[in-house]
Amino acid sequence: MAELVTSLLSWSAKQEHLRISDRTKAGLARARAEGKVVGRQRIYAFDPDTARLLRTRGTSWRGILDRLGLPEEALSSVRRVCQKGDTKSQAAVTQVPEGVP
């Protein structure tokens, strides 16, 4: 009997999780359709084409950061743009907020 109750509670929790997930996805889709930007704000502005060009010329990751005037924290963004060939990168159009180097 305990296994049956445990199975029912487990199934119920899974169904609730799926419902919450569906509502969240629907809300995000609606927000995107309304033109809202979903996710955290990008804080490093750089030209992705320049980063790709530097990388194809054999420049190190640290060298690319230095040439673009970016801090070390921007390395993951630069790598993503260079390695995936992300043509829709928001990095080129994002403005750097006040106080961010």
Backbone torsions as a table, in degrees:
resi	resn	phi	psi	omega
1	MET	NA	-37.9	-178.9
2	ALA	-64.5	-36.9	178.6
3	GLU	-65.2	-38.0	178.8
4	LEU	-65.1	-45.5	179.1
5	VAL	-63.5	-43.2	178.8
6	THR	-61.5	-42.4	179.0
7	SER	-64.3	-41.7	179.1
8	LEU	-65.3	-43.0	178.8
9	LEU	-66.4	-37.6	178.3
10	SER	-65.2	-44.8	178.3
11	TRP	-62.1	-42.3	179.9
12	SER	-63.6	-42.3	179.0
13	ALA	-65.8	-38.6	178.7
14	LYS	-65.1	-42.7	178.9
15	GLN	-63.3	-41.0	177.4
16	GLU	-63.7	-41.1	177.7
17	HIS	-60.5	-43.7	178.7
18	LEU	-63.5	-40.2	178.7
19	ARG	-64.5	-43.6	178.4
20	ILE	-62.5	-43.9	179.4
21	SER	-61.3	-44.1	179.3
22	ASP	-63.4	-42.3	179.0
23	ARG	-64.8	-39.1	178.6
24	THR	-64.2	-46.3	179.5
25	LYS	-62.7	-39.9	178.7
26	ALA	-65.5	-40.1	178.3
27	GLY	-64.9	-41.5	177.7
28	LEU	-65.9	-40.4	178.4
29	ALA	-64.0	-40.7	178.4
30	ARG	-64.8	-40.7	179.4
31	ALA	-64.2	-42.6	177.7
32	ARG	-63.3	-40.4	179.5
33	ALA	-63.6	-30.0	178.3
34	GLU	-82.9	-0.2	176.6
35	GLY	89.9	10.2	178.8
36	LYS	-81.5	145.8	177.3
37	VAL	-86.6	124.1	-177.6
38	VAL	-102.2	135.8	179.0
39	GLY	110.3	-179.5	-178.3
40	ARG	-80.6	155.1	-178.0
41	GLN	-72.6	135.7	175.5
42	ARG	-78.4	134.1	-174.1
43	ILE	-112.5	-3.1	-178.7
44	TYR	-115.2	119.6	178.8
45	ALA	-98.8	126.5	175.6
46	PHE	-156.4	162.0	-180.0
47	ASP	-87.4	112.5	-177.4
48	PRO	-63.8	-32.0	179.4
49	ASP	-65.6	-39.4	177.3
50	THR	-64.9	-41.7	179.2
51	ALA	-62.4	-43.8	178.8
52	ARG	-63.7	-42.4	180.0
53	LEU	-61.6	-45.5	178.7
54	LEU	-61.1	-40.3	-178.7
55	ARG	-67.8	-40.3	179.0
56	THR	-67.3	-23.9	177.1
57	ARG	-82.9	0.3	176.0
58	GLY	92.6	11.0	178.8
59	THR	-68.7	139.4	178.8
60	SER	-69.8	164.1	179.0
61	TRP	-60.7	-43.4	-179.9
62	ARG	-64.9	-37.2	177.8
63	GLY	-64.3	-38.5	177.6
64	ILE	-63.5	-43.8	178.6
65	LEU	-60.4	-43.5	-180.0
66	ASP	-63.3	-45.5	-178.5
67	ARG	-64.8	-34.9	-179.7
68	LEU	-88.0	-6.2	179.7
69	GLY	70.4	37.3	-177.7
70	LEU	-107.6	149.9	176.1
71	PRO	-76.4	168.0	-178.3
72	GLU	-59.9	-28.7	-178.6
73	GLU	-66.0	-17.7	-178.7
74	ALA	-85.8	-0.7	-175.3
75	LEU	-58.2	-43.1	-178.7
76	SER	-63.5	-36.5	178.2
77	SER	-66.5	-43.2	-179.4
78	VAL	-66.6	-42.5	178.4
79	ARG	-61.7	-44.2	-179.3
80	ARG	-59.8	-44.3	-179.4
81	VAL	-65.4	-42.5	-176.7
82	CYS	-74.7	-41.7	-174.3
83	GLN	-78.7	-38.7	-178.3
84	LYS	-90.0	-11.3	-176.9
85	GLY	65.1	37.8	-176.2
86	ASP	-62.6	99.5	-177.1
87	THR	-80.6	-16.7	-179.5
88	LYS	-102.1	26.0	-177.6
89	SER	-61.2	134.8	177.8
90	GLN	-84.2	-4.2	-176.1
91	ALA	-61.4	-34.5	-176.1
92	ALA	-73.0	-26.1	-175.5
93	VAL	-105.5	-6.5	-177.8
94	THR	-80.4	134.1	177.0
95	GLN	-89.9	143.6	177.6
96	VAL	-78.7	125.2	179.7
97	PRO	-65.3	160.9	177.5
98	GLU	-57.3	137.1	174.7
99	GLY	87.2	-6.9	178.9
100	VAL	-96.1	128.6	-178.0
101	PRO	-67.8	NA	NA
